[in-house]
Amino acid sequence: MLLDKPNRSPAELLCALTALNAEYARAIDSGDLEAWPRFFVQSARYAIIPRENAALGLPVALMLCIGTPMMCDRVAAIRRANIFAPHVYRHIVGMSVVLEDSPTVVRTSTNFAVFQTLLDPIDYGKTITYAVGEYQDVIEVAETFRFRERVVITDTAKIPTLLATPI
């Protein structure tokens, strides 16, 4: 949805941001990982960084993808190379706080929680809190809203299982 800033109300902006985050979460939660890179501009940066590293200004990421080709490689690795117990995710995404709103870029902060339900025979149905934190986003405003940068700040570096799938 194109929302030209001079004609965009705060409510319209929040609606568009909520839809972007809901569609992003739905793609991951439904297992449609091939759709994940389409939420980003081609040169986008995606990083998962523990809060401790972010607070100290340390750039070390648990996961880092620069550009959608790297994101597509991540999806291909998940589908063909990584070995992990079958599971599903469920995102709970809060309301975005708009930090900057210009005609071409919107910067936001959005809290999230991700739960993981295991589907393997041993732990079938066991649900755990997988990750909690904040999305720090730079969103490009064009024909559609797409992420120029999504930095996922997790509240802890301790992720209970293999971190293969984007959060």
C-alpha positions in Angstrom: 0.0 0.0 0.0 1.5 3.4 -1.0 1.0 6.0 1.7 2.2 9.4 0.5 3.4 11.2 3.6 1.5 14.5 3.0 -1.7 12.5 2.7 -0.9 9.9 5.3 -2.5 10.0 8.7 -0.8 8.5 11.8 -3.6 5.9 11.9 -3.0 4.9 8.3 0.7 4.6 9.0 0.2 2.4 12.0 -2.3 0.2 10.0 0.3 -0.3 7.2 3.0 -1.1 9.7 0.8 -3.6 11.5 -0.1 -5.3 8.2 3.6 -5.5 7.3 4.6 -7.1 10.6 1.5 -9.4 10.5 2.3 -10.6 7.0 6.0 -11.1 7.9 5.1 -13.2 10.9 2.5 -15.2 9.0 5.0 -16.1 6.3 7.5 -17.5 8.9 4.9 -19.1 11.1 3.2 -20.8 8.1 6.5 -22.2 6.9 6.5 -20.1 3.7 10.2 -19.1 4.2 10.6 -18.5 0.4 8.3 -15.4 0.9 10.6 -14.1 3.7 13.1 -12.3 1.4 10.3 -10.5 -0.5 9.7 -8.4 2.6 13.1 -6.7 2.1 14.6 -4.4 -0.5 17.3 -6.1 -2.5 20.2 -4.5 -0.6 18.6 -4.9 2.9 20.4 -5.9 6.0 18.9 -8.5 8.4 20.6 -9.2 11.7 19.8 -11.0 14.9 21.8 -9.5 17.8 21.7 -10.2 21.5 20.8 -7.2 23.7 24.1 -7.5 25.4 26.0 -7.0 22.2 23.7 -4.2 21.0 24.1 -2.3 24.4 27.9 -2.5 24.1 27.9 -1.5 20.4 29.3 -4.9 19.4 28.3 -5.8 15.9 28.5 -9.6 16.4 25.3 -11.1 15.2 23.8 -14.5 15.8 22.5 -14.3 12.2 23.4 -11.8 9.5 22.2 -11.5 5.9 23.2 -8.7 3.7 20.9 -8.5 0.7 18.1 -10.7 -0.5 20.4 -13.2 -2.3 22.0 -14.0 1.1 18.5 -14.4 2.6 17.5 -16.8 -0.3 20.7 -18.8 0.5 19.6 -19.0 4.2 16.2 -20.4 3.1 17.9 -22.9 0.8 20.2 -24.0 3.6 17.1 -24.5 5.9 15.4 -26.5 3.3 18.3 -28.7 2.1 21.3 -28.6 4.5 20.3 -27.9 8.1 19.2 -30.8 10.3 16.8 -30.0 13.2 13.8 -31.4 14.9 10.5 -30.5 13.2 8.8 -27.5 14.8 6.6 -24.5 14.1 6.8 -20.9 15.3 4.2 -18.5 16.5 5.0 -14.8 16.5 3.2 -12.3 18.8 4.0 -8.8 17.5 3.3 -5.6 19.4 2.3 -2.2 18.1 5.1 -0.4 16.3 6.4 2.8 17.8 7.3 5.3 15.0 10.7 6.9 15.6 11.0 8.7 12.3 8.5 9.3 9.5 9.7 10.8 6.3 8.3 10.6 2.7 10.8 7.8 1.9 11.7 6.1 5.1 10.0 5.1 8.4 12.0 4.0 11.4 10.2 1.9 14.0 10.7 -0.1 17.2 8.4 -3.1 17.7 8.3 -5.7 20.5 7.9 -9.3 19.7 7.7 -12.8 21.3 8.2 -16.0 19.4 7.1 -19.4 20.6 8.3 -22.7 19.2 6.2 -25.8 19.3 8.1 -29.1 18.7 6.6 -31.7 16.4 9.1 -34.5 16.9 7.8 -37.8 18.5 9.7 -37.3 21.8 8.6 -33.7 22.6 5.5 -33.5 20.4 3.4 -30.5 21.3 5.9 -29.0 23.8 5.8 -25.2 23.4 8.7 -23.0 24.6 9.4 -19.3 24.6 11.9 -19.2 21.8 12.9 -15.6 21.6 11.7 -12.3 23.0 12.9 -8.8 22.0 12.5 -5.9 19.7 12.6 -5.3 16.0 14.5 -2.1 15.1 13.4 -1.4 11.5 14.2 1.0 8.7 11.3 0.7 6.3 11.4 2.0 2.7 8.3 3.7 1.6 7.6 3.0 -2.1 4.8 1.1 -3.8 4.8 -1.2 -0.8 6.5 -1.0 2.6 9.6 -3.1 2.6 12.4 -3.4 5.1 15.7 -1.7 4.3 17.0 -2.9 7.6 15.6 -5.2 10.2 17.7 -5.7 13.3 16.3 -8.2 15.7 17.4 -7.5 19.2 16.9 -10.6 21.4 16.7 -10.1 25.1 19.3 -12.8 25.6 22.0 -14.5 23.5 20.7 -17.9 24.8 18.4 -19.3 22.1 17.0 -22.7 23.3 17.5 -24.6 20.0 19.3 -24.2 16.7 18.8 -20.7 15.3 18.2 -21.5 11.6 14.9 -19.8 10.8 14.6 -16.0 10.8 12.8 -14.5 13.7 
